[in-house]
Structure formats: C-alpha cells, structure tokens
C-alpha cells in the first residue's frame, strides 16, 4: 500500500489493488501534514471526542486532540483515490473482543470512505468496522494479528478482514461497494 503523506492528490498508482495489504495507522492527537487527510475525513468526530474529554474535566490534551487513532487503506488510480478509514476514540468505539495472549483488543468503530476525484470529495459512511488496538509497547506482528484490506477493481468493492493470534475475527470481514448499483 502506498502511504498518504499529505492531503489527497495524485500519487503513484497502487500496484495490484486486489492484493491484501495491512492497514496503516495514524495517531491524530498532534495533527501534521502526514495526517492532514485523515484529520479532514474525521474533523467532526475528532471535535466531538475533544468536547467529551473537556466535559469530563480532562484538559490534559489542550495542546492537541484527545486520544484518537485511525487505521486506513488507500487506493490510488489515474482518475481517483479512495481512502477507507476507521476511527478509534473512547466515545465512539465498543470492545468486540480482547485477546490477552496477542496483546490485542478488537473494537467496533466508525468507518468512512472518502473518494477523491480531482477537487471533488465524496464522503461515504461505512457503518462500523473492526479496529485492531495493540497493547502499549506490544510489538506489531503482522503474521499473527493484523487488520487488512484489498480493492476488487471489477466490482468496485473494498474488502476488509482481520486476524488476531492467527485466527480470523468473526464479523470483521466486510465488502463495501463504492458505488451503489
């Protein structure tokens, strides 16, 4: 997968978009040029998360955002770019399963798909998707636990999946059509 480094704009084409790739993660607490696209996709949810922390009297994050992380999968083509993004915040996610042996928690979190065509951006609500959260300090092991995605060009469908401790996580395999028939 080619990593987005700035706001969506023409990049190298994604080779073999149908190949399964691990999702990439971005910490959105301190926005930067590398995370600008994801902050833009989730601006409203990030602001709501910040307000929820402040309402509880938690002002530790006044120099940035309250804890917020997202996972993404990006497809680049000659005409458009597609970003599948899942947002992990304390107020929007629920725990689906905990795997102590894998040092992982699977959460159900909001998911969005942004389709960029030139200056046009089409935002789609993807419902809830699985987010893989590793315990602090746990080393990622993509052979054992990973969230992944692929793009089926023929059907214009983004597919997602997740394994934790080498086992597929029920309910995390989704097919998301980009265009309604």
C-alpha positions in Angstrom: 0.0 0.0 0.0 1.2 3.5 -0.7 1.0 5.7 2.4 -0.7 9.1 2.1 1.7 11.7 3.3 -0.3 14.9 2.6 -3.8 15.9 1.6 -5.0 13.6 -1.2 -3.6 14.5 -4.5 -2.2 12.5 -7.5 0.4 9.9 -6.4 1.8 6.7 -7.8 -0.7 4.2 -8.9 -1.4 1.4 -6.5 0.1 -1.8 -7.9 -2.3 -4.8 -7.8 -5.0 -3.2 -5.7 -6.7 -6.6 -5.2 -3.7 -7.9 -3.1 -4.4 -8.0 0.6 -2.4 -5.3 2.5 -2.1 -4.4 6.1 -3.9 -1.3 7.1 -1.7 1.6 8.2 -2.3 3.6 11.4 -2.1 7.3 12.1 -2.1 9.0 15.6 -4.2 12.1 15.2 -3.6 13.7 18.6 -1.0 16.0 17.1 -2.1 16.9 13.5 0.6 17.1 10.9 1.0 17.3 7.2 1.3 13.5 7.2 -2.1 13.1 8.9 -4.0 16.0 7.3 -6.1 13.8 5.0 -7.3 11.6 7.9 -8.0 14.6 10.2 -10.0 16.2 7.4 -12.1 12.9 7.0 -12.8 12.8 10.7 -12.8 16.5 11.7 -16.4 16.4 13.2 -15.7 13.2 15.2 -12.4 14.4 16.5 -14.0 17.7 17.7 -16.8 15.7 19.4 -14.2 13.5 21.1 -12.3 16.6 22.3 -15.6 18.1 23.7 -16.4 14.8 25.5 -13.0 14.9 27.3 -13.4 18.5 28.2 -16.9 17.9 29.5 -15.4 15.3 31.9 -12.9 17.9 33.1 -10.0 16.2 31.3 -7.9 19.1 30.0 -4.6 17.2 29.5 -4.9 17.5 25.8 -5.3 21.2 25.3 -2.2 21.3 23.1 -3.7 18.9 20.6 -6.5 16.4 20.3 -7.7 14.0 23.0 -6.6 10.3 22.3 -7.6 9.5 18.7 -6.1 7.0 16.3 -7.2 5.8 12.9 -6.5 2.9 10.5 -6.6 3.4 6.8 -6.2 1.7 3.4 -5.6 3.9 0.3 -6.0 3.0 -3.4 -4.5 5.4 -6.0 -5.6 5.3 -9.6 -5.2 7.6 -12.6 -8.6 9.2 -12.1 -9.4 8.8 -8.4 -8.1 8.0 -5.0 -10.1 6.1 -2.3 -9.4 6.1 1.4 -11.0 3.6 3.8 -10.6 4.9 7.3 -11.7 3.5 10.7 -11.5 5.9 13.7 -10.7 4.8 17.3 -11.9 7.1 20.0 -13.1 6.4 23.6 -16.6 7.8 22.9 -17.3 6.1 19.6 -15.9 2.6 19.9 -17.0 -0.5 21.7 -14.9 -3.6 22.6 -15.7 -6.6 20.4 -13.1 -9.0 21.8 -10.0 -9.0 23.9 -7.1 -11.3 23.2 -4.6 -11.1 26.1 -2.2 -13.7 24.6 -1.9 -11.5 21.5 -1.8 -8.2 23.5 -4.7 -7.1 21.3 -8.2 -5.7 21.6 -10.6 -5.6 18.7 -13.0 -2.7 18.7 -16.0 -1.8 16.6 -15.5 1.8 15.5 -16.9 4.3 12.9 -15.8 3.8 9.4 -15.8 6.2 6.4 -14.8 6.0 2.8 -13.5 9.1 1.0 -13.4 9.2 -2.8 -11.2 11.9 -4.3 -11.7 12.8 -8.0 -9.8 16.0 -8.8 -11.1 18.7 -6.4 -14.3 16.7 -5.7 -14.5 14.6 -2.5 -17.4 12.2 -1.9 -17.7 11.0 1.7 -19.5 7.8 2.5 -20.5 6.4 5.9 -19.1 2.9 6.1 -21.0 1.9 9.2 -18.9 0.3 11.9 -15.7 -1.6 11.2 -13.1 -3.5 13.2 -10.1 -1.7 14.6 -7.1 -3.6 15.9 -5.6 -2.0 19.0 -2.4 -3.4 20.3 -1.4 -3.0 24.0 1.0 -0.2 24.7 4.5 -1.4 24.0 3.4 -4.6 22.2 5.4 -5.2 19.0 3.2 -5.5 15.9 3.4 -9.0 14.4 1.5 -8.9 11.0 1.9 -12.6 10.7 -0.2 -13.1 13.9 -2.5 -10.2 14.3 -3.4 -7.7 11.6 -6.2 -5.6 10.0 -6.0 -5.8 6.3 -7.9 -4.6 3.2 -8.0 -5.0 -0.6 -9.8 -3.5 -3.6 -11.7 -5.5 -6.2 -11.5 -3.4 -9.3 -14.1 -5.4 -11.2 -16.8 -5.0 -8.6 -15.5 -1.6 -7.2 -15.6 -3.1 -3.7 -13.2 -2.5 -0.8 -12.8 -5.7 1.3 -11.6 -5.8 4.9 -10.6 -8.6 7.2 -8.7 -9.2 10.5 -6.8 -11.9 12.2 -5.8 -12.0 15.8 -3.4 -14.6 17.1 -3.6 -16.3 13.6 -7.4 -16.7 13.7 -9.9 -14.7 11.6 -12.1 -12.4 13.7 -15.8 -13.1 13.2 -17.7 -10.0 11.9 -14.5 -8.2 10.6 -14.7 -9.4 7.0 -16.6 -6.8 5.1 -17.3 -6.0 1.5 -18.0 -2.3 0.9 -19.2 -1.3 -2.6 -18.0 2.1 -3.6 -20.8 2.8 -6.0 -24.4 1.8 -5.5 -25.9 -0.1 -8.4 
